[in-house]
Amino acid sequence: MKRIIILSSLILLMIGCSEDFLEKQPTTSSVVENFYQSPEDATQAITTIYNMLTYEDWWSKFILSNQASDDCAGGGGSGDGGGYQITDRGLTQTSTTANKEPWRFCYGLIYRANTYIQAETQIDWTGNEGLKKQYLAEARFLRAYAHFYLAQMFGEVPAVTTINAPDAVFPRTPASELYTIILDDLKYCAENGLSDPYSSMKSENWGRATKWAAEAMIARVFLYYTGYYNQESLGEYTVASVSNYIEDCINNSGHDLVSQYASLWYVSARSELGGLQYYAGERNPEAVWSITYDASSNLTWSKLQRMIGPRNTNIEPYGNGWGAIPVLPSLWNLYNDADSRKKATILSWDDEGIVYDYNTQQQAQYSGYNTKKYMISATGTTNEVEILGGKDWQTKAYEDIMTIRFADVLLMGAELRVIKSGAADGTALTYLNRVRQRAFGSASYNYTSASIENIMAERRLELACEGLRYYDILRSCKGDFSKLSGILTYNDESDGADYSGSAETSSLDVDGNNFAARKGLFQIPQSELELMGGIIEQNPGF
Amino acid sequence: MKEKLNLKWYKRLLSKRMTMLFLANFFVCFSLYAQQRTITGTVRDVTGETLVGVNIVEKGTTNGTASSIDGTYSLKVAGNNTTITANYIGYKSIDISVGGQSVIDITMDKDVLGIDEVVVVGYGVQKKKLVTGATVQIKNEEFTKNNTTRVESALQGLTPGMSIVKQSGQPGSDFNITIRGLSSINGNGPLVLIDGVPGSLSMLNPSDIESIDVLKDAASAAIYGSRAANGVILVTSKKGKAGEAQITYDASFSISNLSNKLDMLNAKEYATIMNEAATNENSKVIPYSQDYIDALGEGTDWIGEALNENAPSQSHYIGITGGSEKSTYSISLSYNNEEGIFNFENKSEFQRLGFRVNSEHQVKKYLKIGENLTYTHRRSTSMGTGNQYNNFLRDLMVASPLIPVYDENSYDGFGHAKAANSNKQNGDVDAQSNPIARMHNDFNGINKYDDIIGDIYAEIQILPGLKFRTDFGATLGFSNYTSATDSSTLTPYTYNKKPDYEQKMARTFNYNFDNVFSYEKDFGKHHALAILGVNAQDGTYFNMRSVREGYLQNAAPVLSNVKADTLVASYTVEGDFGEGDSRFSYFGRVSYDFDEKYLATVSLRRDGSSRFGKNFRYGYFPSLSAGWVISKESFLETSTWLDFLKLRASWGQNGKEPAEKFQYMAQVGSDDREYIIGGGELIGVSPILFANPDLKWEASEQINVGFDARFLKDFRFAFDWYQKSSKDWIMQKPVAGVSGIAGVSATDPYVNAGNVKNSGVELDLGFQKEFGKFYLDLSANLSYNKNVVTEVPDSIIHGSESVLYNGASEFYQIREGMPMGYFFGHKTAGIFQTPEEITNYVNEAGKQYQKAAKPGDVKRVDTNNDGLINDKDKVMLGNPNPDFMFGFKVNAAYKGFDFSMNIQGQTGNQIVKCYRPQETYYPNYTSDILTNRWTGEGSTNRYPRVTKNTEANKNWREFSDLYVEDGDYLKIKSINIGYDLKQSLLKKTGIQKFRIYASATNLFTLTKYTGMDPEIGYGAYYNSDGKLTDAYASGIDVGFYPTASTYLFGINVTF
């Protein structure tokens, strides 16, 4: 009997292991099917879309469009391999992965937005119907922002509005269709987004895309599309309808200009106004929409801010960075000395009497000028991020990037009015002069006419080094890109700057002043074209 | 219905068995009562020395004993018609029929040729002469001869086809073991089983190991199925023997030194070369004035400063074995302590303390139980080694000799870079930090591990020939880590503003449950052995880590004493716990032989694993093998010179699991997905990985053909040819950015793809003979392996960038038609000597190739003849995988003296060497730059002119054959001599054996490689996301902690 028991238990040991034995669940992540159920899940799913904005890094649109424009050179370090200088010299990249970051970050954002837009229908919104609309508006705003970013850099890119198989590929989307998708998304946000005016906006919503941001973006997108593609309108989006959005933003958003231009940026406030107490703060009325960072956060820090300062040198109040986008002397010379924006925007080492030993600091394309906008500040010879935000200035920079500034809104408002009713439009002139008068602190430099030329000239001065200039140049061409060669040039010694610290200027593989053939577009990352199996061809001229 | 049928079947089986069991028992009992009597005797070897611990067993029973200290034995046997068998390791077993004798003295003959050797195969043992796969057994005596404290280094060079390379020369560091070439991008380490329980060789003391069996071919390994694709190493720990207890004490002491010190530039040379670099690039500022240089002396020799000369180590081992006829035991305690050859402030040390207990008991006639239990404590402090970051050796090589080590006037007592002239034109750059200060501040981590590995088993003899074995084993691992990184400012750009404190701990538990039936039966000359078994594994894990920045309130650097900064309360607390991997498997094997002449084995394993989704959760791993002992055929039986010849062939399939869990599953996660809303951080969640329910096992298939021969009595020869195809690597397939899931947003999906073929031959030749009192054993092995990638998705897997220095381009990769991790880059054609040479270097169309070059710059070759020099001209420059590996071993003994020597080497591989970060200006050079650099027309064609590394031609910043060197080497791994005191001298002391020994390891290396050590274990590393990166990369020297050369002395006493 004993042996029977032994033997049968042995046999039982050998069999009888249920399928459950091999089922395991992860602990630090959730399985997709179980997620997206409650409004709290929705908040997390929305946050992750915004999060993609913070990946802006070396090859961000902010940096690249400044380098490509006539405001700045490439810069960076002499050991960095010359990538920045190449962007500066005509957008060519020998590397197959050039421009991969903006391409991937944008499609990553679009994917997260699409994931939310698809999943939000399965969430139980009972009692939170308002939040449902608001979140969908934000998701669509962000998706439009990313599509527009891609469209500006690369032209007709695939619009993606659904969730697809990992290996799915898409052809280019024609411009009219692509821009309609962008504008429809923005319109949804303009109609359903948070609509509290600036003064009564709940503090917990600061950083979210609002109705006002969407209205401003509609104007920006419309002006770019109609300018670049030389069109009058796009379906329901006409000068008149878009004008209504921007007027609504100007009149009802509660946003306004701050009184002093230099107070908008941390470093400018310190150098021009004499102290941090004059800094308008990140949440100022002029910031219609910002990409937000925080000193206390371990993770959401500004990757691009560290790129901007002078290389390897902290001289109070100028904190170090990696030397990107040195400002060209031509921009410095463009400003009237009475214009407060001159010194609020640009640090001239000679003018301020500071010795910056760029040769030792291995600064590439040293021009004598850096931009103060979004430069990290320094106290003594210590980078301030180390003091305020933790110990490493490279991974803790925290100043919000004002992506839409009210000054831009006013100038777009003026521009749309002029297109609609001509330069004699009195309100347009008022808008234009609000911006100009703030800069000079007096009405004596005011314009007498709101001509398109004056508006564009004012945009350049007001918005210099904020990543907008290059696309203003492109849209001003109205489809005739031969005009570019008069505006954009190689930044070599002929402009009077000292480039002796530059890396290997002679070895850069720059294939000529080809802006016109390229229609100003950037090179699509070659590696992405290969991964898409050739369904999309490279932009012309590369 | 099915259950009913099964039950019926059991019943029938049981009733039959019951009858037979009953009958068998009856006979046993009857005979015990009838004719039991005792025989005694003494066991000696041919020289007349008595032998201790010889097993004497009544044949066909479990009744046995062992000879005692004076060689005598006493055994109760069943009667006259029985036979006793004497077994002793290294001796031929001998059968003696008892007849009427009551005193039987036994003389045992040394088994020089190992005819009766038994080797371990999966779930059992087999006579070596019947083995049909490619397996190698290494016995304790062989690998303890080298007197190393690590099993892995003891095994180096002993097995053809097995490559063992230390990951770093640091005490306690791990080894990369590769059997028959690289076969996967997901790691290539074999499965290690310690008494059947999955474990790691690092936990063991070599003295505790009875034998190690390496299963190299797929057929031998297939019984372990899903984890056997990289081969299997079976460790059998030492067991007790019946007889009087034996106590062994072994102690050794050693000193180690750096065998090959690199010569760096001294202060004067350094300043001169830096000036030359600035001059060559027409810099406005030349950093050092002539007066300054003239005043310089030797400066700091950083490597010398960090050296720990005559680094001591010691090792102690006490082992006790013994037992009675029914119970045996083995107990040991061991301790060893090693210091590294660079051991600044005790930061490169290793200690191991362990004990082991096992015993086995015949508790019933039909039931044997036993257990193995090993506890190991390891403690290691470690300097950063490995890749270019956090690598102290590289810090030493990079540092400027102008910086003094110490400076009592500085804030921390260490020397720091100072400007050499008023306009600060030197210093103040990253490369000029004091590496000794960095050692002081940074490398403060202490790792402690406590591992318990053990199993308990029972073996039931159900019927004659039919056995059931159940074995429950478990490993319990605890680890903790503490570190405190001090605040420091080494240069304005190398600093740590606030001290960091870290404590972390982890616990893992895994069990392994085997249940195996085995049945062995002779039918005339037919002999068959079958096993059928089930294996279940599961586990749990727990880990926690916390880091805090701030300052200490009390002296001890523990987390509780850290006062966080008021502005930023920087805390990291993270942890995870959950279930480990579960696996469930069935396996079976039938081995058959006819008259020990025709041999065949088939096996099949079915594995299930929790690392796969439902579609491919189970894998089947079959094998077939056959052998033919030709020497048993009549036409060879009379051969005068050929003693034994066996031909064998095998085929099998093995598998490999994903390197990580849940790779098949669609998941959402929150890492790095935050955003600031309303001034505060919100958590974001989105998909991180996409489902691939079709993810399946990596598959490895291998054919092996070989033979084993013994001839002219004293020679043995083994030959193997194999071809292994390893495919369906579990890897991430890059998908286009438009998918939105590539890159940062989520992880590329895992797919099965790729195929690599390894083919090669292995030879093992031995000679063993006794010439009177002189004993000689020579063996040599040679293996050749060819590694070719035959299939890769999109035909390429890119290697990492920034491996050699920050911003360095990719230089190794996986590409179809090439070996895994081959090196590629520009081919150079010497150095441009004159401006004319540059202008005359034109393509067919007359266009100049390297317009930006200056005399002294590197000339590159337009290998594809397209008139341009660009990325398309990068070609294969080297192969990190050796063509040939060889080992040579001598063992000799004369009377009490013995001598052994181990030589090991490899040829056909290349090494990429980069000790200098080529993205910057100030790092120091090795002194070969003095003679090898270009200084003017006709000076040299070897290295380009020195520059600040910002020259247009990118001499070093474009990867080229300048970095590649041949890595062939031959090393005398160890030389050992020992002396055993004569037993006659020891008789009265009660000491059985007294041995003194000495050895020297890594005494001599023959190589053309100019780095410190050609044996480089650079390889896989974990990237910042904790992911295994480039597990296939090897042969890269970015500053490798070299293996020490060591002199050792020891004693070994048995009583």
HADDOCK unambig.tbl for C-alpha pairs under 7 A between the chains (distance, minus, plus):
assign (segid A and resid 4 and name CA) (segid B and resid 14 and name CA) 6.97 0.50 0.50
assign (segid A and resid 14 and name CA) (segid B and resid 515 and name CA) 6.35 0.50 0.50
assign (segid A and resid 14 and name CA) (segid B and resid 534 and name CA) 5.51 0.50 0.50
assign (segid A and resid 21 and name CA) (segid B and resid 582 and name CA) 6.81 0.50 0.50
assign (segid A and resid 22 and name CA) (segid B and resid 582 and name CA) 5.61 0.50 0.50
assign (segid A and resid 22 and name CA) (segid B and resid 583 and name CA) 6.55 0.50 0.50
assign (segid A and resid 22 and name CA) (segid B and resid 609 and name CA) 6.06 0.50 0.50
assign (segid A and resid 22 and name CA) (segid B and resid 610 and name CA) 4.43 0.50 0.50
assign (segid A and resid 23 and name CA) (segid B and resid 610 and name CA) 5.75 0.50 0.50
assign (segid A and resid 24 and name CA) (segid B and resid 610 and name CA) 6.23 0.50 0.50
assign (segid A and resid 26 and name CA) (segid B and resid 662 and name CA) 6.98 0.50 0.50
assign (segid A and resid 27 and name CA) (segid B and resid 578 and name CA) 6.71 0.50 0.50
assign (segid A and resid 29 and name CA) (segid B and resid 667 and name CA) 6.19 0.50 0.50
assign (segid A and resid 29 and name CA) (segid B and resid 668 and name CA) 5.69 0.50 0.50
assign (segid A and resid 29 and name CA) (segid B and resid 669 and name CA) 4.71 0.50 0.50
assign (segid A and resid 30 and name CA) (segid B and resid 667 and name CA) 5.38 0.50 0.50
assign (segid A and resid 30 and name CA) (segid B and resid 668 and name CA) 5.22 0.50 0.50
assign (segid A and resid 30 and name CA) (segid B and resid 669 and name CA) 6.45 0.50 0.50
assign (segid A and resid 31 and name CA) (segid B and resid 666 and name CA) 5.79 0.50 0.50
assign (segid A and resid 31 and name CA) (segid B and resid 667 and name CA) 4.32 0.50 0.50
assign (segid A and resid 31 and name CA) (segid B and resid 668 and name CA) 6.07 0.50 0.50
assign (segid A and resid 32 and name CA) (segid B and resid 666 and name CA) 5.64 0.50 0.50
assign (segid A and resid 32 and name CA) (segid B and resid 667 and name CA) 4.93 0.50 0.50
assign (segid A and resid 32 and name CA) (segid B and resid 668 and name CA) 5.58 0.50 0.50
assign (segid A and resid 32 and name CA) (segid B and resid 687 and name CA) 6.94 0.50 0.50
assign (segid A and resid 44 and name CA) (segid B and resid 683 and name CA) 5.71 0.50 0.50
assign (segid A and resid 44 and name CA) (segid B and resid 684 and name CA) 4.17 0.50 0.50
assign (segid A and resid 44 and name CA) (segid B and resid 685 and name CA) 5.09 0.50 0.50
assign (segid A and resid 45 and name CA) (segid B and resid 684 and name CA) 5.74 0.50 0.50
assign (segid A and resid 45 and name CA) (segid B and resid 685 and name CA) 5.14 0.50 0.50
assign (segid A and resid 45 and name CA) (segid B and resid 686 and name CA) 5.94 0.50 0.50
assign (segid A and resid 47 and name CA) (segid B and resid 674 and name CA) 6.48 0.50 0.50
assign (segid A and resid 47 and name CA) (segid B and resid 675 and name CA) 5.93 0.50 0.50
assign (segid A and resid 47 and name CA) (segid B and resid 682 and name CA) 6.57 0.50 0.50
assign (segid A and resid 47 and name CA) (segid B and resid 683 and name CA) 6.55 0.50 0.50
assign (segid A and resid 47 and name CA) (segid B and resid 684 and name CA) 4.63 0.50 0.50
assign (segid A and resid 48 and name CA) (segid B and resid 673 and name CA) 5.13 0.50 0.50
assign (segid A and resid 48 and name CA) (segid B and resid 674 and name CA) 6.40 0.50 0.50
assign (segid A and resid 48 and name CA) (segid B and resid 684 and name CA) 4.18 0.50 0.50
assign (segid A and resid 48 and name CA) (segid B and resid 685 and name CA) 5.62 0.50 0.50
assign (segid A and resid 48 and name CA) (segid B and resid 686 and name CA) 6.28 0.50 0.50
assign (segid A and resid 50 and name CA) (segid B and resid 675 and name CA) 6.27 0.50 0.50
assign (segid A and resid 51 and name CA) (segid B and resid 673 and name CA) 5.47 0.50 0.50
assign (segid A and resid 51 and name CA) (segid B and resid 674 and name CA) 5.65 0.50 0.50
assign (segid A and resid 51 and name CA) (segid B and resid 675 and name CA) 5.05 0.50 0.50
assign (segid A and resid 78 and name CA) (segid B and resid 950 and name CA) 6.40 0.50 0.50
assign (segid A and resid 79 and name CA) (segid B and resid 919 and name CA) 5.68 0.50 0.50
assign (segid A and resid 79 and name CA) (segid B and resid 920 and name CA) 6.95 0.50 0.50
assign (segid A and resid 79 and name CA) (segid B and resid 950 and name CA) 6.23 0.50 0.50
assign (segid A and resid 103 and name CA) (segid B and resid 737 and name CA) 6.92 0.50 0.50
assign (segid A and resid 104 and name CA) (segid B and resid 737 and name CA) 5.01 0.50 0.50
assign (segid A and resid 104 and name CA) (segid B and resid 740 and name CA) 6.96 0.50 0.50
assign (segid A and resid 104 and name CA) (segid B and resid 743 and name CA) 6.89 0.50 0.50
assign (segid A and resid 107 and name CA) (segid B and resid 737 and name CA) 6.26 0.50 0.50
assign (segid A and resid 107 and name CA) (segid B and resid 738 and name CA) 5.46 0.50 0.50
assign (segid A and resid 107 and name CA) (segid B and resid 740 and name CA) 4.69 0.50 0.50
assign (segid A and resid 108 and name CA) (segid B and resid 740 and name CA) 4.05 0.50 0.50
assign (segid A and resid 108 and name CA) (segid B and resid 741 and name CA) 6.12 0.50 0.50
assign (segid A and resid 108 and name CA) (segid B and resid 745 and name CA) 5.06 0.50 0.50
assign (segid A and resid 110 and name CA) (segid B and resid 740 and name CA) 6.78 0.50 0.50
assign (segid A and resid 111 and name CA) (segid B and resid 740 and name CA) 4.75 0.50 0.50
assign (segid A and resid 112 and name CA) (segid B and resid 686 and name CA) 6.79 0.50 0.50
assign (segid A and resid 164 and name CA) (segid B and resid 739 and name CA) 6.91 0.50 0.50
assign (segid A and resid 166 and name CA) (segid B and resid 735 and name CA) 6.51 0.50 0.50
assign (segid A and resid 166 and name CA) (segid B and resid 739 and name CA) 5.55 0.50 0.50
assign (segid A and resid 167 and name CA) (segid B and resid 735 and name CA) 5.87 0.50 0.50
assign (segid A and resid 167 and name CA) (segid B and resid 736 and name CA) 6.94 0.50 0.50
assign (segid A and resid 167 and name CA) (segid B and resid 739 and name CA) 6.88 0.50 0.50
assign (segid A and resid 168 and name CA) (segid B and resid 739 and name CA) 6.66 0.50 0.50
assign (segid A and resid 203 and name CA) (segid B and resid 678 and name CA) 5.42 0.50 0.50
assign (segid A and resid 204 and name CA) (segid B and resid 677 and name CA) 6.56 0.50 0.50
assign (segid A and resid 204 and name CA) (segid B and resid 678 and name CA) 3.82 0.50 0.50
assign (segid A and resid 205 and name CA) (segid B and resid 677 and name CA) 6.22 0.50 0.50
assign (segid A and resid 205 and name CA) (segid B and resid 678 and name CA) 5.05 0.50 0.50
assign (segid A and resid 206 and name CA) (segid B and resid 677 and name CA) 5.73 0.50 0.50
assign (segid A and resid 206 and name CA) (segid B and resid 678 and name CA) 4.35 0.50 0.50
assign (segid A and resid 207 and name CA) (segid B and resid 677 and name CA) 5.11 0.50 0.50
assign (segid A and resid 207 and name CA) (segid B and resid 678 and name CA) 6.26 0.50 0.50
assign (segid A and resid 208 and name CA) (segid B and resid 677 and name CA) 6.70 0.50 0.50
assign (segid A and resid 292 and name CA) (segid B and resid 676 and name CA) 5.82 0.50 0.50
assign (segid A and resid 293 and name CA) (segid B and resid 676 and name CA) 6.00 0.50 0.50
assign (segid A and resid 294 and name CA) (segid B and resid 676 and name CA) 6.78 0.50 0.50
assign (segid A and resid 296 and name CA) (segid B and resid 568 and name CA) 6.79 0.50 0.50
assign (segid A and resid 297 and name CA) (segid B and resid 681 and name CA) 6.91 0.50 0.50
assign (segid A and resid 299 and name CA) (segid B and resid 672 and name CA) 6.53 0.50 0.50
assign (segid A and resid 300 and name CA) (segid B and resid 674 and name CA) 6.52 0.50 0.50
assign (segid A and resid 300 and name CA) (segid B and resid 675 and name CA) 6.12 0.50 0.50
assign (segid A and resid 360 and name CA) (segid B and resid 425 and name CA) 6.35 0.50 0.50
assign (segid A and resid 390 and name CA) (segid B and resid 568 and name CA) 6.53 0.50 0.50
assign (segid A and resid 391 and name CA) (segid B and resid 497 and name CA) 5.80 0.50 0.50
assign (segid A and resid 503 and name CA) (segid B and resid 950 and name CA) 6.00 0.50 0.50
assign (segid A and resid 504 and name CA) (segid B and resid 950 and name CA) 6.72 0.50 0.50
assign (segid A and resid 504 and name CA) (segid B and resid 951 and name CA) 6.16 0.50 0.50
assign (segid A and resid 504 and name CA) (segid B and resid 952 and name CA) 4.25 0.50 0.50
assign (segid A and resid 506 and name CA) (segid B and resid 852 and name CA) 6.11 0.50 0.50
assign (segid A and resid 506 and name CA) (segid B and resid 952 and name CA) 6.83 0.50 0.50
assign (segid A and resid 507 and name CA) (segid B and resid 852 and name CA) 5.71 0.50 0.50
assign (segid A and resid 507 and name CA) (segid B and resid 952 and name CA) 5.57 0.50 0.50
assign (segid A and resid 528 and name CA) (segid B and resid 736 and name CA) 5.72 0.50 0.50
assign (segid A and resid 528 and name CA) (segid B and resid 737 and name CA) 6.52 0.50 0.50
assign (segid A and resid 531 and name CA) (segid B and resid 735 and name CA) 6.34 0.50 0.50
assign (segid A and resid 531 and name CA) (segid B and resid 736 and name CA) 5.07 0.50 0.50
assign (segid A and resid 532 and name CA) (segid B and resid 736 and name CA) 5.90 0.50 0.50
